Amino acid sequence: MDDSSRSRLETARTQFSPEVTYLNTATHGLPPHRALRALERHTHEVAAGRFQPARADAAVDSARAAYARLTGVPVDRIAVGAHVSQFVGTIAASLPPGSEVLVAQNEFTSVVFPFMARRDEGIRVREVPLDRLPDEVGPATALVAVAAVQSADGAIAPLEDLLAACADHGARLMVDTTQSFSWLPVPADRVDFTVCSTYKWALGTRGAALLTGTDEALAALRPLAPNWFAGQTPWDSLYGGPLRLAEGTRRLDLAPVWSAWIGLAPALELIEEVGVAAIHRHDTALGDGLRAALDLEPTGSAIVSLEVSEESARRVAEAGIVTSTRAGRLRASFHLYNDEEDVDRLVKALR
């Protein structure tokens, strides 16, 4: 890592004050100080009766624009919402009866359930191993839905192979970037749909999500929950008919959880300042550093899943190290606020 990248990372680390060894970004990220200050101002304004909802539009606009720059997707192809499952449900509703949806085994349910819930409408969901997904795409496949990085174990999806396989068979590809955004480069501009919740690696609070897509794929979606914020002029769309939704992708917007976007905008600014390439090198070096210390092969992932005994898991918790348990295994995940000393603490506790 060059000196400039290292300097940006060190500066970014001053924005965090964890009181534990926090290795659990895959569950939720730590908001930086600048986001906390924005949230404190917002909470004070609400409590004091001085909050004006229309002023929150600037935070939504700022976050949407920053997300566009970070993903390489034009801002007019980005919709905002609160949860990934809302957007996945919209995508599921666009599929004709009889469609086959291909998903990875043990995929996070917000990616899978919206399709499975439409079984009575003829949507067929087929689960296959992650590494087999490209080979299983066939003429009957309408959509492949997969997380770029698997929540349970940090496995990275073969996105380039999936893009090629979907193009060969006329299928669309939906990628959940909740566990990858900011540390793993994803060719979002070439993916039919991406969905992302921002309370993990984007360092926001829960309540903000984004949808991106290609022009062709987005044009096929109909809003499932049209609302005032999706209006052509939101603050003039509060009452009565006629239906007057915005043109383009913004017709898919869902009314924002104001606090989530007020905190997200400054968090995305920090990620931009550091840069995805630098964050990728930093986070994956820590993940692979842990694997190397435990004599495991590198995977290039910021998420590491380990089979450990109950005694080892207890020692980790008693050492003040915050991890999580997923699929019966200890899951550690690394981000901007972590360093090599955190890896050493975890290895020591495990041994």
KOLDO-884596 format. One record per residue (C-alpha): residue number from 1; residue in three letters; x, y, z. Coordinates in Angstrom, 2 decimals. Each point is the difference from the previous one (the first is absolute). Layout:
% residues N
num, residuo, px, py, pz
NUM, ala, X, Y, Z $
...
This chain:
% residues 351
num, residuo, px, py, pz
1, met, 0.00, 0.00, 0.00 $
2, asp, 1.41, 3.39, -0.98 $
3, asp, 0.60, 2.80, 2.52 $
4, ser, -3.00, 2.00, -1.19 $
5, ser, -2.42, -2.90, 0.52 $
6, arg, 1.53, -0.79, 3.37 $
7, ser, -0.36, 3.63, 1.07 $
8, arg, -3.67, 0.08, -1.03 $
9, leu, -0.67, -3.20, 1.93 $
10, glu, 1.72, 1.32, 3.12 $
11, thr, -2.00, 3.21, -0.21 $
12, ala, -3.22, -1.96, -0.43 $
13, arg, 0.76, -2.10, 3.09 $
14, thr, -0.12, 3.14, 2.15 $
15, gln, -3.71, 0.18, -0.85 $
16, phe, -0.80, -3.06, 2.14 $
17, ser, 0.05, -0.69, 3.73 $
18, pro, -0.85, -3.67, 0.61 $
19, glu, 0.09, -1.00, 3.67 $
20, val, 0.63, -3.66, -0.91 $
21, thr, 1.93, -1.91, -2.63 $
22, tyr, -2.74, 0.23, -2.58 $
23, leu, 0.13, -2.72, -2.68 $
24, asn, -3.65, -0.06, -0.94 $
25, thr, -0.64, 2.37, -2.90 $
26, ala, -1.83, -2.81, -1.80 $
27, thr, -2.71, 0.49, 2.64 $
28, his, 0.15, 3.80, 0.16 $
29, gly, 2.65, 2.62, -0.63 $
30, leu, 1.19, 2.71, 2.36 $
31, pro, -1.16, 3.48, -1.03 $
32, pro, 2.86, 2.51, -0.19 $
33, his, 0.10, 3.05, 2.26 $
34, arg, -1.21, 2.29, -2.76 $
35, ala, -3.12, -2.16, -0.42 $
36, leu, -0.59, -0.03, 3.76 $
37, arg, 0.19, 3.80, 0.10 $
38, ala, -2.52, 0.26, -2.83 $
39, leu, -2.33, -2.40, 1.79 $
40, glu, 0.36, 1.86, 3.28 $
41, arg, -0.90, 3.28, -1.69 $
42, his, -2.99, -1.67, -1.63 $
43, thr, -1.21, -1.56, 3.26 $
44, his, 0.36, 3.31, 1.80 $
45, glu, -1.97, 1.79, -2.72 $
46, val, -2.77, -2.59, 0.22 $
47, ala, -0.14, 0.22, 3.81 $
48, ala, 0.03, 3.80, -0.13 $
49, gly, -2.78, 0.16, -2.56 $
50, arg, 2.29, 1.63, -2.54 $
51, phe, 0.28, -2.85, -2.52 $
52, gln, -1.33, 0.79, -3.46 $
53, pro, -0.46, -3.26, -2.00 $
54, ala, 0.60, 1.61, -3.37 $
55, arg, 3.53, 0.88, 1.11 $
56, ala, 0.82, -3.72, 0.16 $
57, asp, -0.33, -0.20, -3.78 $
58, ala, 3.50, 1.42, -0.31 $
59, ala, 1.45, -2.95, 1.95 $
60, val, -1.86, -2.47, -2.22 $
61, asp, 1.24, 1.78, -3.12 $
62, ser, 3.56, 0.14, 1.34 $
63, ala, 0.03, -3.70, 0.88 $
64, arg, -1.52, -1.02, -3.32 $
65, ala, 2.63, 2.03, -1.87 $
66, ala, 2.87, -1.40, 2.07 $
67, tyr, -1.27, -3.54, -0.56 $
68, ala, -0.10, 0.71, -3.74 $
69, arg, 3.63, 1.09, 0.03 $
70, leu, 1.11, -2.97, 2.09 $
71, thr, -1.82, -2.58, -2.13 $
72, gly, 0.53, 1.56, -3.40 $
73, val, -3.75, -0.02, -0.68 $
74, pro, -1.65, 3.21, -1.25 $
75, val, -2.01, 1.70, 2.72 $
76, asp, -3.17, -0.15, -2.09 $
77, arg, 0.16, -3.81, 0.20 $
78, ile, -0.11, -0.13, 3.80 $
79, ala, -3.09, -0.35, 2.20 $
80, val, -0.04, 0.44, 3.77 $
81, gly, -1.90, -2.01, 2.59 $
82, ala, 0.29, -1.46, 3.48 $
83, his, 0.69, -3.74, -0.39 $
84, val, 1.42, -2.33, -2.63 $
85, ser, -3.03, -2.29, 0.13 $
86, gln, -2.24, 2.85, -1.18 $
87, phe, 1.95, 0.31, -3.22 $
88, val, 0.41, -3.75, -0.44 $
89, gly, -3.78, -0.29, 0.36 $
90, thr, -0.45, 2.56, -2.77 $
91, ile, 2.34, -1.99, -2.25 $
92, ala, -1.79, -3.25, 0.86 $
93, ala, -3.36, 1.55, -0.94 $
94, ser, 1.36, 0.84, -3.48 $
95, leu, 0.59, -3.65, -0.90 $
96, pro, -2.60, -1.78, -2.15 $
97, pro, -1.63, -3.21, 1.25 $
98, gly, 2.13, -3.08, -0.56 $
99, ser, 3.28, 1.86, 0.41 $
100, glu, 2.94, -1.84, 1.50 $
101, val, 2.10, 1.90, 2.51 $
102, leu, 3.43, -1.44, 0.71 $
103, val, 1.48, 0.70, 3.45 $
104, ala, 2.97, -1.17, 2.06 $
105, gln, -0.52, -2.57, 2.71 $
106, asn, -0.21, 1.57, 3.46 $
107, glu, -0.41, 3.46, -1.49 $
108, phe, -1.19, 2.76, 2.31 $
109, thr, -3.77, -0.21, 0.16 $
110, ser, -0.70, 3.63, -0.98 $
111, val, 1.39, -1.01, -3.40 $
112, val, -1.98, -3.24, -0.18 $
113, phe, -3.32, 0.36, 1.85 $
114, pro, -1.54, 2.64, -2.30 $
115, phe, 0.25, -2.47, -2.89 $
116, met, -1.08, -3.04, 2.02 $
117, ala, -3.03, 1.93, 1.23 $
118, arg, -1.25, 0.17, -3.61 $
119, arg, -0.11, -3.76, -0.44 $
120, asp, -3.80, 0.09, -0.36 $
121, glu, 0.52, 2.31, -2.97 $
122, gly, 2.21, -2.56, -1.71 $
123, ile, 3.44, 1.30, 0.98 $
124, arg, 2.40, -2.93, 0.44 $
125, val, 3.09, 0.45, 2.18 $
126, arg, 2.90, -2.38, -0.47 $
127, glu, 2.87, -0.08, 2.51 $
128, val, 3.46, -1.15, -1.08 $
129, pro, 3.53, 0.29, 1.46 $
130, leu, 1.50, 3.47, -0.44 $
131, asp, 2.89, -1.14, -2.16 $
132, arg, -2.42, -1.87, -2.29 $
133, leu, -2.24, 2.95, -0.72 $
134, pro, 1.51, 0.95, -3.38 $
135, asp, -0.17, -3.59, -1.23 $
136, glu, -3.63, -0.38, 1.08 $
137, val, -1.32, 2.99, -1.94 $
138, gly, -2.09, -1.37, -2.86 $
139, pro, -2.70, 0.87, -2.54 $
140, ala, -2.71, -0.19, 2.69 $
141, thr, 1.79, 2.39, 2.36 $
142, ala, -1.63, 3.42, 0.16 $
143, leu, 2.11, 1.43, 2.82 $
144, val, 3.03, -0.85, 2.12 $
145, ala, -0.14, 1.56, 3.48 $
146, val, 3.16, -0.08, 2.10 $
147, ala, 1.96, 1.99, 2.56 $
148, ala, 3.38, 1.17, -1.25 $
149, val, 1.39, -1.20, 3.34 $
150, gln, -1.80, -2.65, 1.99 $
151, ser, -1.16, 1.13, 3.42 $
152, ala, 0.63, -3.31, 1.75 $
153, asp, 3.59, -0.66, -1.01 $
154, gly, 1.36, 2.85, -2.14 $
155, ala, 0.19, -2.04, -3.21 $
156, ile, 0.26, 2.22, -3.08 $
157, ala, -2.39, -0.63, -2.88 $
158, pro, 1.45, -0.58, -3.51 $
159, leu, -1.60, 3.15, -1.39 $
160, glu, 1.86, 0.19, -3.32 $
161, asp, -0.89, -3.61, -0.79 $
162, leu, -3.60, 0.70, 0.98 $
163, leu, -0.15, 3.07, -2.24 $
164, ala, 1.22, -2.09, -2.91 $
165, ala, -2.35, -2.91, 0.74 $
166, cys, -3.01, 2.28, 0.35 $
167, ala, 0.84, 1.76, -3.26 $
168, asp, 0.31, -3.36, -1.78 $
169, his, -3.45, -1.14, 1.15 $
170, gly, -1.92, 3.26, 0.08 $
171, ala, -0.37, -0.02, 3.79 $
172, arg, 0.23, 2.98, 2.27 $
173, leu, 2.35, 0.29, 2.97 $
174, met, -0.85, 1.52, 3.38 $
175, val, 2.89, 0.53, 2.42 $
176, asp, -0.33, 0.88, 3.68 $
177, thr, 2.99, 2.14, 0.95 $
178, thr, -0.88, 0.46, 3.66 $
179, gln, 3.04, -2.04, 1.11 $
180, ser, 2.36, 1.32, -2.67 $
181, phe, -0.67, 3.69, -0.59 $
182, ser, 3.03, 2.21, 0.71 $
183, trp, 2.58, -2.79, 0.23 $
184, leu, -0.58, -2.24, -3.04 $
185, pro, -0.14, 1.57, -3.46 $
186, val, -3.19, -1.16, -1.78 $
187, pro, -0.81, 0.82, -3.65 $
188, ala, -3.34, 1.51, 1.00 $
189, asp, -0.31, 1.95, -3.23 $
190, arg, -0.22, -3.32, -1.90 $
191, val, -2.30, -1.86, 2.40 $
192, asp, -3.74, -0.03, -0.72 $
193, phe, -0.85, 0.74, 3.64 $
194, thr, 1.97, 0.63, 3.16 $
195, val, -1.51, 0.43, 3.45 $
196, cys, 1.82, 1.19, 3.10 $
197, ser, -0.79, 0.66, 3.64 $
198, thr, 2.38, 2.60, 1.38 $
199, tyr, 0.25, -0.75, 3.73 $
200, lys, 2.96, -2.33, -0.41 $
201, trp, 3.01, 0.89, -2.18 $
202, ala, -1.46, 3.38, -0.99 $
203, leu, 0.19, 0.98, 3.71 $
204, gly, -3.54, 1.31, 0.17 $
205, thr, -2.81, -0.79, 2.42 $
206, arg, -2.81, -2.41, -0.77 $
207, gly, -2.74, 1.37, -2.20 $
208, ala, 1.60, 0.87, -3.35 $
209, ala, 0.34, -2.14, -3.11 $
210, leu, 0.68, 0.62, -3.68 $
211, leu, -0.92, -1.60, -3.31 $
212, thr, 1.96, 0.39, -3.23 $
213, gly, -0.49, -1.54, -3.40 $
214, thr, 0.43, 0.23, -3.72 $
215, asp, -2.44, 2.17, -1.92 $
216, glu, -1.66, -3.05, -1.59 $
217, ala, -0.38, -1.94, 3.24 $
218, leu, -1.28, 2.96, 2.01 $
219, ala, -2.58, 0.81, -2.66 $
220, ala, -1.61, -3.40, 0.64 $
221, leu, -0.70, 0.79, 3.68 $
222, arg, -3.29, 1.35, 1.30 $
223, pro, -0.06, 1.67, 3.42 $
224, leu, -1.65, -2.29, 2.56 $
225, ala, -0.46, 2.75, 2.57 $
226, pro, -0.35, 3.29, -1.88 $
227, asn, 0.11, 2.85, 2.46 $
228, trp, 0.36, 3.76, 0.34 $
229, phe, 3.81, -0.11, -0.10 $
230, ala, -0.16, -1.68, -3.42 $
231, gly, -2.14, 2.84, -1.29 $
232, gln, 1.21, 2.21, -2.80 $
233, thr, 0.15, 2.80, 2.58 $
234, pro, -0.03, -1.80, 3.36 $
235, trp, -1.19, 2.83, 2.22 $
236, asp, -2.81, 0.76, -2.45 $
237, ser, -1.03, -3.68, -0.07 $
238, leu, -1.31, -0.34, 3.55 $
239, tyr, -3.74, -0.16, -0.65 $
240, gly, -2.46, -1.40, -2.50 $
241, gly, 0.15, -0.91, -3.67 $
242, pro, 0.79, -0.14, -2.75 $
243, leu, 2.94, -2.40, 0.12 $
244, arg, 3.06, 2.15, -0.68 $
245, leu, 3.13, -2.09, 0.47 $
246, ala, 3.43, 1.14, -1.04 $
247, glu, 1.33, -1.14, -3.32 $
248, gly, 2.93, -2.40, -0.09 $
249, thr, 1.46, -1.88, 2.94 $
250, arg, -1.16, 2.43, 2.65 $
251, arg, -3.55, -1.35, -0.45 $
252, leu, 1.31, -2.98, 2.02 $
253, asp, 1.12, 2.14, 2.96 $
254, leu, -1.42, -0.84, 3.40 $
255, ala, -0.53, 2.67, 2.65 $
256, pro, 3.26, 0.41, 1.91 $
257, val, 0.72, -0.69, 3.64 $
258, trp, 1.39, 3.50, 0.52 $
259, ser, 2.51, -0.82, 2.73 $
260, ala, 1.51, -2.85, -2.03 $
261, trp, 0.78, 2.26, -2.95 $
262, ile, 1.19, 2.88, 2.16 $
263, gly, 2.60, -2.35, 1.50 $
264, leu, 0.82, -1.77, -3.26 $
265, ala, 0.97, 3.04, -2.05 $
266, pro, 3.10, 0.89, 2.10 $
267, ala, 0.94, -3.69, 0.32 $
268, leu, 0.11, -0.35, -3.79 $
269, glu, 2.10, 3.15, -0.20 $
270, leu, 2.59, -1.70, 2.21 $
271, ile, 0.00, -3.13, -2.16 $
272, glu, 0.55, 2.17, -3.08 $
273, glu, 2.93, 1.73, 1.67 $
274, val, 1.74, -3.30, 0.69 $
275, gly, -0.98, -1.69, -3.26 $
276, val, -1.35, -3.47, -0.72 $
277, ala, 3.37, -1.26, -1.28 $
278, ala, 1.77, 0.95, 3.22 $
279, ile, -2.78, -1.44, 2.15 $
280, his, 0.11, -3.22, -2.01 $
281, arg, 3.73, -0.41, 0.57 $
282, his, -0.34, 0.81, 3.71 $
283, asp, -3.02, -2.17, 0.81 $
284, thr, 1.07, -3.05, -2.00 $
285, ala, 3.55, 0.16, 1.37 $
286, leu, -1.42, -0.29, 3.51 $
287, gly, -2.34, -2.84, -0.97 $
288, asp, 2.73, -1.95, -1.74 $
289, gly, 2.41, 0.87, 2.82 $
290, leu, -2.32, -1.76, 2.43 $
291, arg, -0.28, -3.00, -2.27 $
292, ala, 3.78, -0.19, -0.41 $
293, ala, 0.49, 0.10, 3.78 $
294, leu, -2.34, -2.97, 0.27 $
295, asp, 1.67, -1.91, -2.88 $
296, leu, -2.94, 0.51, -2.35 $
297, glu, 0.12, 0.86, -3.69 $
298, pro, -0.69, 3.65, -0.94 $
299, thr, -3.37, 0.83, -1.55 $
300, gly, 0.27, 3.74, -0.63 $
301, ser, -3.03, 0.67, 2.20 $
302, ala, -0.51, 2.45, 2.87 $
303, ile, -2.25, -2.60, 1.66 $
304, val, 1.52, -3.11, 1.57 $
305, ser, -2.04, -2.98, 1.21 $
306, leu, 1.67, -2.34, 2.49 $
307, glu, -0.97, -3.29, 1.59 $
308, val, 0.86, 0.45, 3.67 $
309, ser, -0.87, -1.74, 3.24 $
310, glu, -2.43, 1.46, 2.51 $
311, glu, 2.96, 0.55, 2.32 $
312, ser, 1.85, 2.00, -2.66 $
313, ala, -3.08, 2.09, -0.73 $
314, arg, -0.36, 0.70, 3.72 $
315, arg, 3.64, 1.16, 0.23 $
316, val, -0.51, 2.31, -2.96 $
317, ala, -3.01, 1.64, 1.67 $
318, glu, 1.73, 0.26, 3.37 $
319, ala, 2.95, 1.74, -1.68 $
320, gly, -2.35, 2.81, -1.07 $
321, ile, 0.04, -1.06, -3.65 $
322, val, -3.34, 0.42, -1.76 $
323, thr, -0.71, -2.55, -2.73 $
324, ser, -3.17, -1.86, -0.94 $
325, thr, -1.16, -3.56, -0.52 $
326, arg, -1.46, -0.90, -3.38 $
327, ala, -0.83, -3.50, -1.26 $
328, gly, 1.57, -1.46, 3.13 $
329, arg, 3.37, 1.66, -0.59 $
330, leu, 1.79, 3.04, 1.40 $
331, arg, -0.05, 2.87, -2.49 $
332, ala, 2.55, 2.80, 0.17 $
333, ser, -0.10, 2.97, -2.36 $
334, phe, 2.45, 2.85, -0.53 $
335, his, -0.42, 3.62, -1.04 $
336, leu, 1.54, 3.47, 0.22 $
337, tyr, 0.22, 0.10, 3.81 $
338, asn, 1.94, -3.29, 0.25 $
339, asp, 3.72, -0.68, -0.17 $
340, glu, 2.55, -2.80, 0.40 $
341, glu, -0.18, 0.23, 3.79 $
342, asp, -3.66, -1.01, -0.18 $
343, val, 0.97, -3.08, -1.97 $
344, asp, 2.66, -0.86, 2.58 $
345, arg, -2.51, 0.35, 2.86 $
346, leu, -2.42, -2.37, -1.68 $
347, val, 2.69, -2.57, -0.79 $
348, lys, 1.25, 0.13, 3.59 $
349, ala, -3.51, -0.51, 1.37 $
350, leu, -0.68, -2.89, -2.36 $
351, arg, 3.21, -1.74, 1.05 $
